[in-house]
Amino acid sequence: MISVPITLEQLILAVQNLQPEERMQVARALVQSELASDLTALIRELYAESPADDISDEDIMAEIQAVRQQSR
């Protein structure tokens, strides 16, 4: 692998000179990277919370049944 140092401005200019489909590929890669890091942060945040012990399986099933009744 070859590594070539470039400035941010050079990178932006290079991306601007790409064909539209190639720019879309770069944009998709950036979005996927950002979404992955956002999802990782969300998962970590959820795992850091203590579980809700005050909700029983019966409460969950009653809520499911109520939603099913509303959708009929």
PDB file of N, H, CA, C and O in Angstrom:
ATOM      1  N   MET A   1       0.847  -1.174   0.000  1.00  0.00           N
ATOM      2  CA  MET A   1       0.000   0.000   0.000  1.00  0.00           C
ATOM      3  C   MET A   1       0.893   1.238   0.000  1.00  0.00           C
ATOM      4  O   MET A   1       1.932   1.273   0.660  1.00  0.00           O
ATOM      5  N   ILE A   2       0.477   2.229  -0.737  1.00  0.00           N
ATOM      6  H   ILE A   2      -0.367   2.201  -1.273  1.00  0.00           H
ATOM      7  CA  ILE A   2       1.211   3.485  -0.821  1.00  0.00           C
ATOM      8  C   ILE A   2       0.420   4.553  -0.088  1.00  0.00           C
ATOM      9  O   ILE A   2      -0.797   4.652  -0.250  1.00  0.00           O
ATOM     10  N   SER A   3       1.102   5.348   0.712  1.00  0.00           N
ATOM     11  H   SER A   3       2.091   5.268   0.844  1.00  0.00           H
ATOM     12  CA  SER A   3       0.468   6.429   1.454  1.00  0.00           C
ATOM     13  C   SER A   3       0.991   7.760   0.937  1.00  0.00           C
ATOM     14  O   SER A   3       2.199   7.993   0.892  1.00  0.00           O
ATOM     15  N   VAL A   4       0.053   8.639   0.545  1.00  0.00           N
ATOM     16  H   VAL A   4      -0.928   8.449   0.582  1.00  0.00           H
ATOM     17  CA  VAL A   4       0.429   9.954   0.026  1.00  0.00           C
ATOM     18  C   VAL A   4      -0.267  11.009   0.873  1.00  0.00           C
ATOM     19  O   VAL A   4      -1.495  11.097   0.867  1.00  0.00           O
ATOM     20  N   PRO A   5       0.505  11.810   1.603  1.00  0.00           N
ATOM     21  CA  PRO A   5      -0.127  12.845   2.425  1.00  0.00           C
ATOM     22  C   PRO A   5      -0.684  13.976   1.552  1.00  0.00           C
ATOM     23  O   PRO A   5      -0.001  14.481   0.660  1.00  0.00           O
ATOM     24  N   ILE A   6      -1.943  14.366   1.827  1.00  0.00           N
ATOM     25  H   ILE A   6      -2.497  13.956   2.552  1.00  0.00           H
ATOM     26  CA  ILE A   6      -2.553  15.505   1.135  1.00  0.00           C
ATOM     27  C   ILE A   6      -3.280  16.356   2.166  1.00  0.00           C
ATOM     28  O   ILE A   6      -3.626  15.881   3.248  1.00  0.00           O
ATOM     29  N   THR A   7      -3.503  17.594   1.824  1.00  0.00           N
ATOM     30  H   THR A   7      -3.222  17.979   0.945  1.00  0.00           H
ATOM     31  CA  THR A   7      -4.242  18.487   2.720  1.00  0.00           C
ATOM     32  C   THR A   7      -5.740  18.270   2.529  1.00  0.00           C
ATOM     33  O   THR A   7      -6.172  17.650   1.557  1.00  0.00           O
ATOM     34  N   LEU A   8      -6.502  18.777   3.449  1.00  0.00           N
ATOM     35  H   LEU A   8      -6.151  19.280   4.238  1.00  0.00           H
ATOM     36  CA  LEU A   8      -7.957  18.699   3.337  1.00  0.00           C
ATOM     37  C   LEU A   8      -8.431  19.408   2.070  1.00  0.00           C
ATOM     38  O   LEU A   8      -9.316  18.915   1.371  1.00  0.00           O
ATOM     39  N   GLU A   9      -7.847  20.552   1.780  1.00  0.00           N
ATOM     40  H   GLU A   9      -7.128  20.953   2.348  1.00  0.00           H
ATOM     41  CA  GLU A   9      -8.232  21.305   0.582  1.00  0.00           C
ATOM     42  C   GLU A   9      -7.959  20.481  -0.681  1.00  0.00           C
ATOM     43  O   GLU A   9      -8.762  20.483  -1.614  1.00  0.00           O
ATOM     44  N   GLN A  10      -6.831  19.783  -0.705  1.00  0.00           N
ATOM     45  H   GLN A  10      -6.179  19.782   0.053  1.00  0.00           H
ATOM     46  CA  GLN A  10      -6.508  18.942  -1.865  1.00  0.00           C
ATOM     47  C   GLN A  10      -7.502  17.793  -1.991  1.00  0.00           C
ATOM     48  O   GLN A  10      -7.908  17.436  -3.097  1.00  0.00           O
ATOM     49  N   LEU A  11      -7.889  17.223  -0.870  1.00  0.00           N
ATOM     50  H   LEU A  11      -7.560  17.514   0.028  1.00  0.00           H
ATOM     51  CA  LEU A  11      -8.880  16.143  -0.888  1.00  0.00           C
ATOM     52  C   LEU A  11     -10.217  16.638  -1.406  1.00  0.00           C
ATOM     53  O   LEU A  11     -10.854  15.982  -2.229  1.00  0.00           O
ATOM     54  N   ILE A  12     -10.640  17.800  -0.922  1.00  0.00           N
ATOM     55  H   ILE A  12     -10.122  18.334  -0.253  1.00  0.00           H
ATOM     56  CA  ILE A  12     -11.915  18.376  -1.377  1.00  0.00           C
ATOM     57  C   ILE A  12     -11.871  18.655  -2.873  1.00  0.00           C
ATOM     58  O   ILE A  12     -12.820  18.349  -3.594  1.00  0.00           O
ATOM     59  N   LEU A  13     -10.782  19.230  -3.333  1.00  0.00           N
ATOM     60  H   LEU A  13     -10.011  19.479  -2.748  1.00  0.00           H
ATOM     61  CA  LEU A  13     -10.638  19.511  -4.757  1.00  0.00           C
ATOM     62  C   LEU A  13     -10.680  18.226  -5.574  1.00  0.00           C
ATOM     63  O   LEU A  13     -11.302  18.180  -6.635  1.00  0.00           O
ATOM     64  N   ALA A  14     -10.024  17.195  -5.086  1.00  0.00           N
ATOM     65  H   ALA A  14      -9.518  17.233  -4.224  1.00  0.00           H
ATOM     66  CA  ALA A  14     -10.024  15.909  -5.793  1.00  0.00           C
ATOM     67  C   ALA A  14     -11.438  15.345  -5.886  1.00  0.00           C
ATOM     68  O   ALA A  14     -11.842  14.849  -6.938  1.00  0.00           O
ATOM     69  N   VAL A  15     -12.188  15.419  -4.794  1.00  0.00           N
ATOM     70  H   VAL A  15     -11.860  15.823  -3.940  1.00  0.00           H
ATOM     71  CA  VAL A  15     -13.563  14.913  -4.795  1.00  0.00           C
ATOM     72  C   VAL A  15     -14.430  15.742  -5.739  1.00  0.00           C
ATOM     73  O   VAL A  15     -15.271  15.191  -6.449  1.00  0.00           O
ATOM     74  N   GLN A  16     -14.234  17.057  -5.753  1.00  0.00           N
ATOM     75  H   GLN A  16     -13.551  17.504  -5.176  1.00  0.00           H
ATOM     76  CA  GLN A  16     -15.015  17.917  -6.644  1.00  0.00           C
ATOM     77  C   GLN A  16     -14.738  17.606  -8.108  1.00  0.00           C
ATOM     78  O   GLN A  16     -15.597  17.836  -8.959  1.00  0.00           O
ATOM     79  N   ASN A  17     -13.564  17.091  -8.412  1.00  0.00           N
ATOM     80  H   ASN A  17     -12.866  16.905  -7.720  1.00  0.00           H
ATOM     81  CA  ASN A  17     -13.213  16.775  -9.793  1.00  0.00           C
ATOM     82  C   ASN A  17     -13.681  15.390 -10.239  1.00  0.00           C
ATOM     83  O   ASN A  17     -13.502  15.018 -11.399  1.00  0.00           O
ATOM     84  N   LEU A  18     -14.274  14.634  -9.329  1.00  0.00           N
ATOM     85  H   LEU A  18     -14.420  14.937  -8.387  1.00  0.00           H
ATOM     86  CA  LEU A  18     -14.776  13.304  -9.679  1.00  0.00           C
ATOM     87  C   LEU A  18     -16.055  13.419 -10.506  1.00  0.00           C
ATOM     88  O   LEU A  18     -16.729  14.449 -10.504  1.00  0.00           O
ATOM     89  N   GLN A  19     -16.364  12.345 -11.205  1.00  0.00           N
ATOM     90  H   GLN A  19     -15.816  11.508 -11.206  1.00  0.00           H
ATOM     91  CA  GLN A  19     -17.634  12.256 -11.925  1.00  0.00           C
ATOM     92  C   GLN A  19     -18.765  12.137 -10.900  1.00  0.00           C
ATOM     93  O   GLN A  19     -18.532  11.696  -9.774  1.00  0.00           O
ATOM     94  N   PRO A  20     -19.985  12.524 -11.279  1.00  0.00           N
ATOM     95  CA  PRO A  20     -21.102  12.499 -10.318  1.00  0.00           C
ATOM     96  C   PRO A  20     -21.282  11.155  -9.609  1.00  0.00           C
ATOM     97  O   PRO A  20     -21.506  11.132  -8.398  1.00  0.00           O
ATOM     98  N   GLU A  21     -21.192  10.048 -10.324  1.00  0.00           N
ATOM     99  H   GLU A  21     -21.010  10.066 -11.307  1.00  0.00           H
ATOM    100  CA  GLU A  21     -21.370   8.735  -9.694  1.00  0.00           C
ATOM    101  C   GLU A  21     -20.252   8.452  -8.688  1.00  0.00           C
ATOM    102  O   GLU A  21     -20.492   7.862  -7.635  1.00  0.00           O
ATOM    103  N   GLU A  22     -19.048   8.869  -9.012  1.00  0.00           N
ATOM    104  H   GLU A  22     -18.853   9.349  -9.868  1.00  0.00           H
ATOM    105  CA  GLU A  22     -17.925   8.680  -8.095  1.00  0.00           C
ATOM    106  C   GLU A  22     -18.092   9.542  -6.842  1.00  0.00           C
ATOM    107  O   GLU A  22     -17.763   9.108  -5.738  1.00  0.00           O
ATOM    108  N   ARG A  23     -18.607  10.775  -7.019  1.00  0.00           N
ATOM    109  H   ARG A  23     -18.874  11.127  -7.916  1.00  0.00           H
ATOM    110  CA  ARG A  23     -18.876  11.633  -5.860  1.00  0.00           C
ATOM    111  C   ARG A  23     -19.950  11.009  -4.971  1.00  0.00           C
ATOM    112  O   ARG A  23     -19.882  11.104  -3.745  1.00  0.00           O
ATOM    113  N   MET A  24     -20.937  10.371  -5.595  1.00  0.00           N
ATOM    114  H   MET A  24     -20.992  10.294  -6.590  1.00  0.00           H
ATOM    115  CA  MET A  24     -21.990   9.689  -4.830  1.00  0.00           C
ATOM    116  C   MET A  24     -21.389   8.552  -4.008  1.00  0.00           C
ATOM    117  O   MET A  24     -21.802   8.325  -2.871  1.00  0.00           O
ATOM    118  N   GLN A  25     -20.431   7.844  -4.569  1.00  0.00           N
ATOM    119  H   GLN A  25     -20.096   8.029  -5.493  1.00  0.00           H
ATOM    120  CA  GLN A  25     -19.778   6.761  -3.828  1.00  0.00           C
ATOM    121  C   GLN A  25     -19.045   7.314  -2.611  1.00  0.00           C
ATOM    122  O   GLN A  25     -19.098   6.723  -1.533  1.00  0.00           O
ATOM    123  N   VAL A  26     -18.368   8.432  -2.778  1.00  0.00           N
ATOM    124  H   VAL A  26     -18.325   8.911  -3.654  1.00  0.00           H
ATOM    125  CA  VAL A  26     -17.669   9.069  -1.659  1.00  0.00           C
ATOM    126  C   VAL A  26     -18.685   9.514  -0.608  1.00  0.00           C
ATOM    127  O   VAL A  26     -18.478   9.305   0.588  1.00  0.00           O
ATOM    128  N   ALA A  27     -19.772  10.122  -1.053  1.00  0.00           N
ATOM    129  H   ALA A  27     -19.939  10.292  -2.024  1.00  0.00           H
ATOM    130  CA  ALA A  27     -20.806  10.593  -0.127  1.00  0.00           C
ATOM    131  C   ALA A  27     -21.415   9.420   0.648  1.00  0.00           C
ATOM    132  O   ALA A  27     -21.613   9.512   1.860  1.00  0.00           O
ATOM    133  N   ARG A  28     -21.711   8.319  -0.048  1.00  0.00           N
ATOM    134  H   ARG A  28     -21.549   8.244  -1.032  1.00  0.00           H
ATOM    135  CA  ARG A  28     -22.263   7.140   0.624  1.00  0.00           C
ATOM    136  C   ARG A  28     -21.299   6.607   1.675  1.00  0.00           C
ATOM    137  O   ARG A  28     -21.715   6.257   2.779  1.00  0.00           O
ATOM    138  N   ALA A  29     -20.028   6.544   1.345  1.00  0.00           N
ATOM    139  H   ALA A  29     -19.690   6.828   0.448  1.00  0.00           H
ATOM    140  CA  ALA A  29     -19.031   6.047   2.291  1.00  0.00           C
ATOM    141  C   ALA A  29     -18.971   6.938   3.528  1.00  0.00           C
ATOM    142  O   ALA A  29     -18.863   6.439   4.649  1.00  0.00           O
ATOM    143  N   LEU A  30     -19.040   8.249   3.331  1.00  0.00           N
ATOM    144  H   LEU A  30     -19.127   8.654   2.421  1.00  0.00           H
ATOM    145  CA  LEU A  30     -19.015   9.177   4.466  1.00  0.00           C
ATOM    146  C   LEU A  30     -20.260   9.030   5.331  1.00  0.00           C
ATOM    147  O   LEU A  30     -20.167   9.026   6.558  1.00  0.00           O
ATOM    148  N   VAL A  31     -21.426   8.908   4.695  1.00  0.00           N
ATOM    149  H   VAL A  31     -21.501   8.911   3.698  1.00  0.00           H
ATOM    150  CA  VAL A  31     -22.681   8.761   5.433  1.00  0.00           C
ATOM    151  C   VAL A  31     -22.684   7.452   6.205  1.00  0.00           C
ATOM    152  O   VAL A  31     -23.069   7.423   7.374  1.00  0.00           O
ATOM    153  N   GLN A  32     -22.263   6.373   5.568  1.00  0.00           N
ATOM    154  H   GLN A  32     -21.950   6.397   4.618  1.00  0.00           H
ATOM    155  CA  GLN A  32     -22.233   5.076   6.257  1.00  0.00           C
ATOM    156  C   GLN A  32     -21.302   5.113   7.455  1.00  0.00           C
ATOM    157  O   GLN A  32     -21.609   4.551   8.507  1.00  0.00           O
ATOM    158  N   SER A  33     -20.185   5.763   7.299  1.00  0.00           N
ATOM    159  H   SER A  33     -19.936   6.219   6.445  1.00  0.00           H
ATOM    160  CA  SER A  33     -19.232   5.884   8.406  1.00  0.00           C
ATOM    161  C   SER A  33     -19.857   6.663   9.555  1.00  0.00           C
ATOM    162  O   SER A  33     -19.722   6.277  10.716  1.00  0.00           O
ATOM    163  N   GLU A  34     -20.536   7.754   9.237  1.00  0.00           N
ATOM    164  H   GLU A  34     -20.646   8.068   8.294  1.00  0.00           H
ATOM    165  CA  GLU A  34     -21.171   8.587  10.263  1.00  0.00           C
ATOM    166  C   GLU A  34     -22.308   7.833  10.938  1.00  0.00           C
ATOM    167  O   GLU A  34     -22.457   7.896  12.158  1.00  0.00           O
ATOM    168  N   LEU A  35     -23.116   7.115  10.148  1.00  0.00           N
ATOM    169  H   LEU A  35     -22.995   7.063   9.157  1.00  0.00           H
ATOM    170  CA  LEU A  35     -24.221   6.349  10.721  1.00  0.00           C
ATOM    171  C   LEU A  35     -23.698   5.251  11.631  1.00  0.00           C
ATOM    172  O   LEU A  35     -24.270   4.996  12.690  1.00  0.00           O
ATOM    173  N   ALA A  36     -22.622   4.605  11.227  1.00  0.00           N
ATOM    174  H   ALA A  36     -22.157   4.813  10.367  1.00  0.00           H
ATOM    175  CA  ALA A  36     -22.052   3.539  12.043  1.00  0.00           C
ATOM    176  C   ALA A  36     -21.580   4.084  13.386  1.00  0.00           C
ATOM    177  O   ALA A  36     -21.800   3.458  14.423  1.00  0.00           O
ATOM    178  N   SER A  37     -20.937   5.239  13.373  1.00  0.00           N
ATOM    179  H   SER A  37     -20.759   5.747  12.531  1.00  0.00           H
ATOM    180  CA  SER A  37     -20.457   5.804  14.636  1.00  0.00           C
ATOM    181  C   SER A  37     -21.626   6.288  15.495  1.00  0.00           C
ATOM    182  O   SER A  37     -21.582   6.164  16.719  1.00  0.00           O
ATOM    183  N   ASP A  38     -22.673   6.840  14.867  1.00  0.00           N
ATOM    184  H   ASP A  38     -22.709   6.941  13.873  1.00  0.00           H
ATOM    185  CA  ASP A  38     -23.864   7.252  15.611  1.00  0.00           C
ATOM    186  C   ASP A  38     -24.543   6.047  16.248  1.00  0.00           C
ATOM    187  O   ASP A  38     -24.961   6.100  17.405  1.00  0.00           O
ATOM    188  N   LEU A  39     -24.651   4.957  15.483  1.00  0.00           N
ATOM    189  H   LEU A  39     -24.311   4.914  14.543  1.00  0.00           H
ATOM    190  CA  LEU A  39     -25.292   3.747  15.993  1.00  0.00           C
ATOM    191  C   LEU A  39     -24.480   3.158  17.141  1.00  0.00           C
ATOM    192  O   LEU A  39     -25.051   2.717  18.138  1.00  0.00           O
ATOM    193  N   THR A  40     -23.179   3.146  17.014  1.00  0.00           N
ATOM    194  H   THR A  40     -22.715   3.505  16.204  1.00  0.00           H
ATOM    195  CA  THR A  40     -22.314   2.647  18.082  1.00  0.00           C
ATOM    196  C   THR A  40     -22.500   3.477  19.343  1.00  0.00           C
ATOM    197  O   THR A  40     -22.590   2.925  20.439  1.00  0.00           O
ATOM    198  N   ALA A  41     -22.559   4.784  19.200  1.00  0.00           N
ATOM    199  H   ALA A  41     -22.486   5.233  18.309  1.00  0.00           H
ATOM    200  CA  ALA A  41     -22.757   5.663  20.363  1.00  0.00           C
ATOM    201  C   ALA A  41     -24.115   5.402  21.015  1.00  0.00           C
ATOM    202  O   ALA A  41     -24.223   5.386  22.241  1.00  0.00           O
ATOM    203  N   LEU A  42     -25.145   5.198  20.199  1.00  0.00           N
ATOM    204  H   LEU A  42     -25.057   5.211  19.203  1.00  0.00           H
ATOM    205  CA  LEU A  42     -26.477   4.925  20.733  1.00  0.00           C
ATOM    206  C   LEU A  42     -26.506   3.604  21.484  1.00  0.00           C
ATOM    207  O   LEU A  42     -27.089   3.517  22.566  1.00  0.00           O
ATOM    208  N   ILE A  43     -25.889   2.585  20.927  1.00  0.00           N
ATOM    209  H   ILE A  43     -25.416   2.656  20.048  1.00  0.00           H
ATOM    210  CA  ILE A  43     -25.849   1.281  21.588  1.00  0.00           C
ATOM    211  C   ILE A  43     -25.119   1.389  22.926  1.00  0.00           C
ATOM    212  O   ILE A  43     -25.571   0.839  23.930  1.00  0.00           O
ATOM    213  N   ARG A  44     -23.999   2.094  22.939  1.00  0.00           N
ATOM    214  H   ARG A  44     -23.631   2.541  22.123  1.00  0.00           H
ATOM    215  CA  ARG A  44     -23.263   2.271  24.199  1.00  0.00           C
ATOM    216  C   ARG A  44     -24.116   3.006  25.232  1.00  0.00           C
ATOM    217  O   ARG A  44     -24.115   2.660  26.413  1.00  0.00           O
ATOM    218  N   GLU A  45     -24.841   4.020  24.770  1.00  0.00           N
ATOM    219  H   GLU A  45     -24.842   4.301  23.810  1.00  0.00           H
ATOM    220  CA  GLU A  45     -25.694   4.786  25.683  1.00  0.00           C
ATOM    221  C   GLU A  45     -26.803   3.910  26.257  1.00  0.00           C
ATOM    222  O   GLU A  45     -27.107   3.983  27.447  1.00  0.00           O
ATOM    223  N   LEU A  46     -27.403   3.086  25.406  1.00  0.00           N
ATOM    224  H   LEU A  46     -27.157   3.027  24.439  1.00  0.00           H
ATOM    225  CA  LEU A  46     -28.481   2.213  25.877  1.00  0.00           C
ATOM    226  C   LEU A  46     -27.964   1.160  26.860  1.00  0.00           C
ATOM    227  O   LEU A  46     -28.623   0.868  27.859  1.00  0.00           O
ATOM    228  N   TYR A  47     -26.801   0.595  26.583  1.00  0.00           N
ATOM    229  H   TYR A  47     -26.266   0.832  25.772  1.00  0.00           H
ATOM    230  CA  TYR A  47     -26.223  -0.382  27.498  1.00  0.00           C
ATOM    231  C   TYR A  47     -25.823   0.229  28.828  1.00  0.00           C
ATOM    232  O   TYR A  47     -25.777  -0.470  29.840  1.00  0.00           O
ATOM    233  N   ALA A  48     -25.536   1.516  28.842  1.00  0.00           N
ATOM    234  H   ALA A  48     -25.574   2.084  28.020  1.00  0.00           H
ATOM    235  CA  ALA A  48     -25.136   2.192  30.079  1.00  0.00           C
ATOM    236  C   ALA A  48     -26.324   2.417  31.012  1.00  0.00           C
ATOM    237  O   ALA A  48     -26.147   2.581  32.219  1.00  0.00           O
ATOM    238  N   GLU A  49     -27.529   2.426  30.455  1.00  0.00           N
ATOM    239  H   GLU A  49     -27.673   2.293  29.474  1.00  0.00           H
ATOM    240  CA  GLU A  49     -28.722   2.632  31.275  1.00  0.00           C
ATOM    241  C   GLU A  49     -29.060   1.362  32.038  1.00  0.00           C
ATOM    242  O   GLU A  49     -28.846   0.252  31.551  1.00  0.00           O
ATOM    243  N   SER A  50     -29.592   1.542  33.242  1.00  0.00           N
ATOM    244  H   SER A  50     -29.766   2.444  33.637  1.00  0.00           H
ATOM    245  CA  SER A  50     -30.024   0.377  34.006  1.00  0.00           C
ATOM    246  C   SER A  50     -31.338  -0.143  33.429  1.00  0.00           C
ATOM    247  O   SER A  50     -32.168   0.641  32.968  1.00  0.00           O
ATOM    248  N   PRO A  51     -31.527  -1.455  33.453  1.00  0.00           N
ATOM    249  CA  PRO A  51     -32.752  -2.016  32.875  1.00  0.00           C
ATOM    250  C   PRO A  51     -33.989  -1.616  33.673  1.00  0.00           C
ATOM    251  O   PRO A  51     -33.919  -1.379  34.879  1.00  0.00           O
ATOM    252  N   ALA A  52     -35.100  -1.548  32.988  1.00  0.00           N
ATOM    253  H   ALA A  52     -35.157  -1.741  32.009  1.00  0.00           H
ATOM    254  CA  ALA A  52     -36.364  -1.195  33.640  1.00  0.00           C
ATOM    255  C   ALA A  52     -36.937  -2.455  34.279  1.00  0.00           C
ATOM    256  O   ALA A  52     -37.460  -3.327  33.586  1.00  0.00           O
ATOM    257  N   ASP A  53     -36.837  -2.545  35.590  1.00  0.00           N
ATOM    258  H   ASP A  53     -36.412  -1.836  36.154  1.00  0.00           H
ATOM    259  CA  ASP A  53     -37.317  -3.721  36.311  1.00  0.00           C
ATOM    260  C   ASP A  53     -38.801  -3.628  36.661  1.00  0.00           C
ATOM    261  O   ASP A  53     -39.409  -4.611  37.083  1.00  0.00           O
ATOM    262  N   ASP A  54     -39.373  -2.449  36.484  1.00  0.00           N
ATOM    263  H   ASP A  54     -38.879  -1.650  36.142  1.00  0.00           H
ATOM    264  CA  ASP A  54     -40.760  -2.269  36.887  1.00  0.00           C
ATOM    265  C   ASP A  54     -41.764  -2.669  35.812  1.00  0.00           C
ATOM    266  O   ASP A  54     -42.966  -2.469  35.992  1.00  0.00           O
ATOM    267  N   ILE A  55     -41.300  -3.227  34.706  1.00  0.00           N
ATOM    268  H   ILE A  55     -40.324  -3.389  34.560  1.00  0.00           H
ATOM    269  CA  ILE A  55     -42.191  -3.658  33.629  1.00  0.00           C
ATOM    270  C   ILE A  55     -42.160  -5.179  33.578  1.00  0.00           C
ATOM    271  O   ILE A  55     -41.106  -5.786  33.387  1.00  0.00           O
ATOM    272  N   SER A  56     -43.322  -5.780  33.749  1.00  0.00           N
ATOM    273  H   SER A  56     -44.178  -5.287  33.904  1.00  0.00           H
ATOM    274  CA  SER A  56     -43.394  -7.245  33.736  1.00  0.00           C
ATOM    275  C   SER A  56     -43.714  -7.755  32.340  1.00  0.00           C
ATOM    276  O   SER A  56     -44.135  -6.996  31.467  1.00  0.00           O
ATOM    277  N   ASP A  57     -43.510  -9.035  32.147  1.00  0.00           N
ATOM    278  H   ASP A  57     -43.169  -9.651  32.856  1.00  0.00           H
ATOM    279  CA  ASP A  57     -43.875  -9.656  30.877  1.00  0.00           C
ATOM    280  C   ASP A  57     -45.373  -9.527  30.627  1.00  0.00           C
ATOM    281  O   ASP A  57     -45.809  -9.373  29.486  1.00  0.00           O
ATOM    282  N   GLU A  58     -46.151  -9.590  31.694  1.00  0.00           N
ATOM    283  H   GLU A  58     -45.797  -9.715  32.620  1.00  0.00           H
ATOM    284  CA  GLU A  58     -47.603  -9.449  31.558  1.00  0.00           C
ATOM    285  C   GLU A  58     -47.971  -8.048  31.069  1.00  0.00           C
ATOM    286  O   GLU A  58     -48.876  -7.892  30.249  1.00  0.00           O
ATOM    287  N   ASP A  59     -47.265  -7.025  31.577  1.00  0.00           N
ATOM    288  H   ASP A  59     -46.531  -7.152  32.244  1.00  0.00           H
ATOM    289  CA  ASP A  59     -47.503  -5.650  31.122  1.00  0.00           C
ATOM    290  C   ASP A  59     -47.197  -5.522  29.629  1.00  0.00           C
ATOM    291  O   ASP A  59     -47.943  -4.888  28.884  1.00  0.00           O
ATOM    292  N   ILE A  60     -46.110  -6.120  29.214  1.00  0.00           N
ATOM    293  H   ILE A  60     -45.504  -6.635  29.820  1.00  0.00           H
ATOM    294  CA  ILE A  60     -45.719  -6.065  27.799  1.00  0.00           C
ATOM    295  C   ILE A  60     -46.762  -6.754  26.933  1.00  0.00           C
ATOM    296  O   ILE A  60     -47.163  -6.220  25.899  1.00  0.00           O
ATOM    297  N   MET A  61     -47.206  -7.938  27.348  1.00  0.00           N
ATOM    298  H   MET A  61     -46.881  -8.372  28.188  1.00  0.00           H
ATOM    299  CA  MET A  61     -48.208  -8.671  26.568  1.00  0.00           C
ATOM    300  C   MET A  61     -49.533  -7.908  26.517  1.00  0.00           C
ATOM    301  O   MET A  61     -50.201  -7.902  25.483  1.00  0.00           O
ATOM    302  N   ALA A  62     -49.919  -7.267  27.617  1.00  0.00           N
ATOM    303  H   ALA A  62     -49.376  -7.272  28.457  1.00  0.00           H
ATOM    304  CA  ALA A  62     -51.158  -6.488  27.634  1.00  0.00           C
ATOM    305  C   ALA A  62     -51.051  -5.316  26.664  1.00  0.00           C
ATOM    306  O   ALA A  62     -52.017  -4.996  25.971  1.00  0.00           O
ATOM    307  N   GLU A  63     -49.893  -4.679  26.611  1.00  0.00           N
ATOM    308  H   GLU A  63     -49.109  -4.939  27.174  1.00  0.00           H
ATOM    309  CA  GLU A  63     -49.687  -3.562  25.686  1.00  0.00           C
ATOM    310  C   GLU A  63     -49.741  -4.043  24.236  1.00  0.00           C
ATOM    311  O   GLU A  63     -50.322  -3.373  23.383  1.00  0.00           O
ATOM    312  N   ILE A  64     -49.151  -5.177  23.958  1.00  0.00           N
ATOM    313  H   ILE A  64     -48.679  -5.722  24.651  1.00  0.00           H
ATOM    314  CA  ILE A  64     -49.186  -5.752  22.600  1.00  0.00           C
ATOM    315  C   ILE A  64     -50.620  -6.037  22.199  1.00  0.00           C
ATOM    316  O   ILE A  64     -51.028  -5.723  21.081  1.00  0.00           O
ATOM    317  N   GLN A  65     -51.382  -6.627  23.095  1.00  0.00           N
ATOM    318  H   GLN A  65     -51.050  -6.883  24.003  1.00  0.00           H
ATOM    319  CA  GLN A  65     -52.780  -6.938  22.799  1.00  0.00           C
ATOM    320  C   GLN A  65     -53.587  -5.664  22.542  1.00  0.00           C
ATOM    321  O   GLN A  65     -54.427  -5.631  21.643  1.00  0.00           O
ATOM    322  N   ALA A  66     -53.334  -4.623  23.327  1.00  0.00           N
ATOM    323  H   ALA A  66     -52.651  -4.650  24.057  1.00  0.00           H
ATOM    324  CA  ALA A  66     -54.051  -3.354  23.148  1.00  0.00           C
ATOM    325  C   ALA A  66     -53.740  -2.751  21.779  1.00  0.00           C
ATOM    326  O   ALA A  66     -54.640  -2.248  21.106  1.00  0.00           O
ATOM    327  N   VAL A  67     -52.489  -2.797  21.367  1.00  0.00           N
ATOM    328  H   VAL A  67     -51.758  -3.206  21.914  1.00  0.00           H
ATOM    329  CA  VAL A  67     -52.108  -2.266  20.048  1.00  0.00           C
ATOM    330  C   VAL A  67     -52.746  -3.082  18.943  1.00  0.00           C
ATOM    331  O   VAL A  67     -53.230  -2.525  17.958  1.00  0.00           O
ATOM    332  N   ARG A  68     -52.751  -4.382  19.095  1.00  0.00           N
ATOM    333  H   ARG A  68     -52.357  -4.835  19.895  1.00  0.00           H
ATOM    334  CA  ARG A  68     -53.389  -5.244  18.088  1.00  0.00           C
ATOM    335  C   ARG A  68     -54.875  -4.951  17.963  1.00  0.00           C
ATOM    336  O   ARG A  68     -55.421  -4.974  16.860  1.00  0.00           O
ATOM    337  N   GLN A  69     -55.535  -4.677  19.082  1.00  0.00           N
ATOM    338  H   GLN A  69     -55.092  -4.658  19.979  1.00  0.00           H
ATOM    339  CA  GLN A  69     -56.970  -4.354  19.053  1.00  0.00           C
ATOM    340  C   GLN A  69     -57.214  -3.031  18.330  1.00  0.00           C
ATOM    341  O   GLN A  69     -58.206  -2.894  17.615  1.00  0.00           O
ATOM    342  N   GLN A  70     -56.323  -2.062  18.508  1.00  0.00           N
ATOM    343  H   GLN A  70     -55.517  -2.173  19.089  1.00  0.00           H
ATOM    344  CA  GLN A  70     -56.472  -0.765  17.868  1.00  0.00           C
ATOM    345  C   GLN A  70     -56.302  -0.856  16.355  1.00  0.00           C
ATOM    346  O   GLN A  70     -56.921  -0.096  15.611  1.00  0.00           O
ATOM    347  N   SER A  71     -55.464  -1.786  15.902  1.00  0.00           N
ATOM    348  H   SER A  71     -54.962  -2.403  16.507  1.00  0.00           H
ATOM    349  CA  SER A  71     -55.183  -1.865  14.475  1.00  0.00           C
ATOM    350  C   SER A  71     -56.224  -2.659  13.715  1.00  0.00           C
ATOM    351  O   SER A  71     -56.139  -2.777  12.493  1.00  0.00           O
ATOM    352  N   ARG A  72     -57.191  -3.196  14.404  1.00  0.00           N
ATOM    353  H   ARG A  72     -57.260  -3.099  15.397  1.00  0.00           H
ATOM    354  CA  ARG A  72     -58.241  -3.982  13.713  1.00  0.00           C
ATOM    355  C   ARG A  72     -59.397  -3.122  13.308  1.00  0.00           C
ATOM    356  O   ARG A  72     -60.359  -3.617  12.721  1.00  0.00           O
TER     357      ARG A  72
END
